């Protein structure tokens, strides 16, 4: 006769439970902002990617439009130089120059009318 003194869980059940708990921890970290450091580290591993001048100008115009519509100071700060753009001017895939919105020649009447940067 088989004398088992207790119930046992199968190995599959234990592994699935561990994976489920791990997934819940990752989801909780994502929604509470705990993934910010991890995302930053991953971005720094791959290095900064240069962008086209036209993309930078479009983003600067977006900051201006958003500041005009919403009035949030973060948009003004980004437009006024907090945000810099690493540009590839000769299309070789390498960063050639770093510029701000004003150095790109982008103007914003909404910011200028309120005293400028």
trRosetta pair geometry for C-beta under 8 A, 3 or more apart (Angstrom, degrees):
i j d omega theta_ij theta_ji phi_ij phi_ji
4 7 7.7 71 145 -81 129 34
4 8 7.7 -108 -159 -11 127 101
9 13 4.7 -112 179 79 103 131
9 14 5.6 116 115 -52 124 92
10 13 4.8 99 60 2 80 102
10 14 7.4 -149 96 -3 46 86
11 14 5.7 -55 -152 36 37 112
11 15 6.3 35 153 -18 69 107
12 15 5.9 -57 -147 38 31 109
12 16 6.2 29 157 -18 66 108
13 16 5.9 -55 -145 38 28 110
13 17 6.3 31 155 -20 63 108
14 17 5.8 -55 -149 35 29 112
14 18 6.5 29 154 -18 64 106
15 18 5.8 -54 -149 36 32 110
15 19 6.4 29 154 -16 65 107
16 19 5.8 -56 -146 39 31 111
16 20 6.2 33 154 -22 65 107
17 20 5.7 -54 -146 35 29 112
17 21 6.5 29 155 -17 63 105
18 21 5.9 -55 -149 37 30 109
18 22 6.3 31 153 -19 64 108
19 22 5.6 -55 -146 38 32 113
19 23 6.3 34 155 -21 65 105
20 23 5.7 -52 -148 35 30 112
20 24 6.5 31 153 -19 63 105
21 24 5.7 -54 -150 36 32 112
21 25 6.5 34 152 -20 65 104
22 25 5.7 -53 -149 34 32 112
22 26 6.5 30 154 -17 65 105
23 26 5.8 -55 -148 37 32 110
23 27 6.3 31 154 -18 66 107
24 27 5.7 -54 -144 39 31 111
24 28 6.2 32 156 -19 65 107
25 28 5.8 -55 -146 38 29 111
25 29 6.3 29 154 -19 64 106
26 29 5.7 -54 -146 36 30 111
26 30 6.4 35 153 -23 63 105
27 30 5.6 -52 -150 32 31 115
27 31 6.5 17 159 -8 65 108
28 31 6.2 -63 -146 43 29 101
28 32 6.1 12 161 -6 67 116
28 34 7.8 25 115 24 68 134
29 32 6.2 -67 -139 47 26 100
29 34 3.6 -83 -161 74 83 128
29 35 5.5 109 130 -50 94 81
30 34 7.2 -62 -48 56 22 84
30 35 4.8 20 -107 -20 59 138
33 36 5.4 -1 179 -21 76 117
34 37 7.4 -42 179 23 50 99
34 38 7.8 38 135 -3 66 111
35 38 5.1 -61 -159 45 59 115
35 39 5.7 61 144 -25 85 103
36 39 5.9 -56 -147 37 28 109
36 40 6.3 29 155 -18 63 109
37 40 5.6 -56 -148 37 31 114
37 41 6.4 31 155 -20 65 105
38 41 5.8 -53 -149 35 31 111
38 42 6.5 31 153 -19 64 105
39 42 5.7 -54 -149 36 32 111
39 43 6.4 32 153 -18 65 105
40 43 5.7 -54 -148 37 31 111
40 44 6.3 28 156 -17 65 107
41 44 5.7 -55 -145 38 31 109
41 45 6.5 40 153 -28 63 101
42 45 5.7 -49 -153 25 33 115
42 46 7.0 13 157 -3 63 105
43 46 6.3 -70 -155 45 32 98
44 47 7.3 38 -170 -79 36 34
46 49 7.6 -10 128 -48 105 99
48 86 5.2 65 141 38 134 160
48 95 6.6 32 96 -60 113 138
49 86 7.9 143 91 82 29 119
50 86 5.1 -103 -107 122 69 90
50 87 5.9 64 -165 175 102 13
50 88 3.5 107 123 -40 139 98
50 93 7.0 153 41 -174 117 30
50 94 6.6 59 -12 131 143 16
50 95 4.5 180 -76 -87 113 64
50 96 7.2 67 -135 5 151 73
51 55 4.5 -101 167 78 116 133
51 56 5.8 135 96 -51 119 88
51 85 6.2 -77 54 -166 114 103
51 86 7.0 98 15 74 78 64
51 87 6.4 -55 69 -108 64 56
51 88 7.0 163 58 13 14 92
52 55 4.6 96 61 2 84 103
52 56 7.3 -153 94 -5 47 84
52 87 7.4 45 -163 -146 13 84
52 88 6.8 -44 -84 58 48 91
53 56 5.7 -56 -153 36 36 111
53 57 6.3 36 152 -19 69 105
53 87 5.6 43 -77 -145 73 132
53 89 6.7 49 -46 -104 116 75
53 104 6.9 166 -162 -139 90 110
54 57 5.6 -51 -145 37 34 112
54 58 6.3 37 154 -21 64 104
55 58 5.7 -53 -149 35 31 113
55 59 6.5 31 152 -18 64 104
56 59 5.7 -55 -151 36 32 110
56 60 6.4 34 151 -19 65 104
56 85 3.9 59 -123 -150 130 168
56 87 6.3 -56 -22 -86 148 106
56 99 7.2 83 154 75 157 105
56 101 7.8 -161 158 -97 93 61
56 104 5.9 -158 117 -98 116 155
57 60 5.6 -52 -148 36 33 113
57 61 6.4 34 152 -18 65 104
57 104 5.6 -161 -85 154 81 136
57 105 8.0 -16 -111 66 113 84
57 106 5.7 170 -140 -72 75 118
58 61 5.7 -53 -149 37 32 112
58 62 6.5 39 148 -24 62 104
59 62 5.3 -50 -152 32 35 118
59 63 6.7 41 149 -22 65 96
59 83 7.8 -115 133 134 124 146
59 85 7.5 149 59 -86 134 127
60 63 5.6 -46 -153 29 36 113
60 64 6.7 36 148 -17 64 102
60 79 6.1 103 -154 -126 77 79
60 101 3.7 144 -129 -125 125 109
60 104 6.2 -172 -19 64 160 140
60 106 4.1 110 123 74 142 174
60 108 7.9 -131 159 -52 89 114
61 64 5.5 -51 -151 36 37 114
61 65 6.3 37 152 -19 68 105
61 106 6.4 -127 -59 -149 70 129
62 65 5.7 -52 -143 38 32 110
62 66 6.1 29 159 -16 66 108
63 66 6.0 -59 -145 40 27 108
63 67 6.2 27 156 -20 64 108
63 75 4.7 165 -164 -168 73 82
63 76 7.6 155 164 -71 105 22
63 78 4.9 -140 -123 91 139 111
63 79 4.1 177 121 -65 134 96
63 83 7.5 -165 -74 35 150 144
63 101 6.8 -97 52 -79 140 154
63 108 7.6 -72 98 -82 88 151
64 67 5.8 -57 -148 36 28 110
64 68 6.3 29 153 -21 64 108
64 75 7.6 173 -66 160 16 113
64 79 5.9 103 -66 -110 70 145
64 106 7.3 -145 -32 157 134 115
64 108 3.6 -151 -121 -117 118 118
64 110 6.2 143 -171 36 80 114
64 111 6.7 -92 -123 -11 85 111
65 68 5.6 -55 -149 35 30 114
65 69 6.3 19 157 -11 66 110
66 69 5.9 -59 -142 43 31 105
66 70 5.5 -14 174 20 71 116
66 72 7.0 -37 143 41 100 107
66 75 4.5 -157 94 -112 106 149
67 70 6.8 -68 -119 57 20 81
67 71 6.5 65 -172 -104 56 25
67 72 6.8 -112 -110 54 60 62
67 75 3.8 -161 -65 105 87 126
67 76 5.1 107 -123 -60 139 75
67 79 6.6 -62 -22 -8 146 142
67 108 7.0 46 60 173 134 144
67 110 5.5 160 105 106 101 135
67 111 6.3 25 114 -63 154 94
68 71 7.9 4 -172 -65 7 60
68 108 7.7 -144 -50 -172 105 103
68 110 4.0 -139 -89 -66 87 158
70 75 7.0 115 64 -6 112 144
72 75 5.2 90 78 -1 88 101
72 76 7.7 -167 101 -1 50 87
73 76 5.3 -56 -154 40 48 114
73 77 6.0 51 149 -24 76 103
74 77 5.6 -52 -145 36 32 113
74 78 6.3 33 156 -18 65 104
75 78 5.9 -53 -148 37 30 110
75 79 6.3 28 153 -17 64 109
76 79 5.7 -58 -147 39 30 111
76 80 5.9 21 158 -15 67 115
76 111 5.7 150 -130 -111 94 111
76 117 7.7 174 173 -107 88 71
77 80 5.9 -62 -139 42 26 106
77 81 8.0 -76 179 55 53 59
77 82 4.4 21 151 -6 89 141
77 83 8.0 102 118 -14 71 86
78 82 5.2 -70 -93 64 40 104
78 83 4.0 27 -157 -9 82 123
78 101 7.8 79 132 -25 66 131
79 83 7.6 15 -53 37 24 112
79 101 5.0 -47 -160 37 59 162
79 106 7.7 -112 -155 105 93 122
79 108 5.9 -6 -179 -6 150 155
79 111 6.1 -145 102 -57 144 159
79 117 7.4 -140 107 -88 86 111
80 100 7.7 -13 143 173 25 133
80 101 7.4 -38 -60 47 16 118
80 102 7.3 27 -141 -27 42 119
80 111 7.1 -171 -65 -168 98 146
80 117 3.5 154 -135 -129 110 113
81 84 7.3 20 -168 -71 58 81
81 100 4.3 -11 -114 -139 69 153
81 101 7.3 -116 -67 29 49 85
81 102 6.8 -31 -66 16 93 112
81 117 6.7 87 -5 -169 106 146
83 100 7.2 119 83 -135 58 77
83 101 7.3 49 75 -31 99 100
84 98 5.1 29 162 176 124 104
84 99 6.8 161 -159 81 81 21
84 100 5.6 -56 -106 -80 71 70
85 98 6.8 165 80 -153 42 58
85 99 5.6 -25 59 64 94 73
85 100 7.4 146 12 -100 85 22
85 104 7.2 28 40 -57 138 131
86 95 4.4 -37 176 -128 109 122
86 97 7.9 170 -152 90 48 35
86 98 5.2 -23 -97 -99 64 85
87 95 7.1 91 58 -148 32 68
87 96 6.1 -54 97 55 77 90
87 97 5.3 -18 58 67 105 80
87 98 7.2 167 11 -95 81 30
87 99 6.2 3 -9 17 128 105
88 91 6.0 95 136 -90 108 31
88 92 6.7 -151 -166 45 109 58
88 93 6.4 15 -133 -93 149 9
88 94 6.4 125 -118 66 101 35
88 95 6.5 -79 -74 -100 73 34
88 96 5.9 107 -131 -2 37 101
89 96 4.5 -93 22 68 95 150
89 97 6.1 27 -21 17 125 111
90 96 6.1 114 9 -71 92 150
92 96 8.0 97 39 -59 103 110
95 98 7.1 18 177 -61 119 83
99 103 4.0 -139 -161 96 98 124
99 104 5.3 120 129 -57 132 81
100 103 4.8 94 49 11 70 105
100 104 7.1 -131 97 -7 38 89
101 104 5.7 -59 -153 35 32 112
101 106 4.6 -68 -179 59 87 124
101 108 7.8 13 143 -22 139 117
102 105 7.7 62 -180 -66 35 16
102 106 6.9 -95 -86 58 30 74
102 117 6.8 -83 -51 -4 141 153
107 112 6.8 7 -177 -39 95 134
108 111 4.2 49 96 19 116 109
108 112 6.3 163 88 -14 59 88
109 112 5.4 -57 -137 43 34 112
109 113 5.8 39 162 -26 69 106
110 113 6.1 -51 -144 32 23 111
110 114 7.0 5 157 -4 56 111
111 114 6.1 -70 -153 44 32 101
111 116 6.1 67 138 -127 86 35
111 117 6.6 23 160 -58 127 69
112 116 5.2 22 -121 -83 52 80
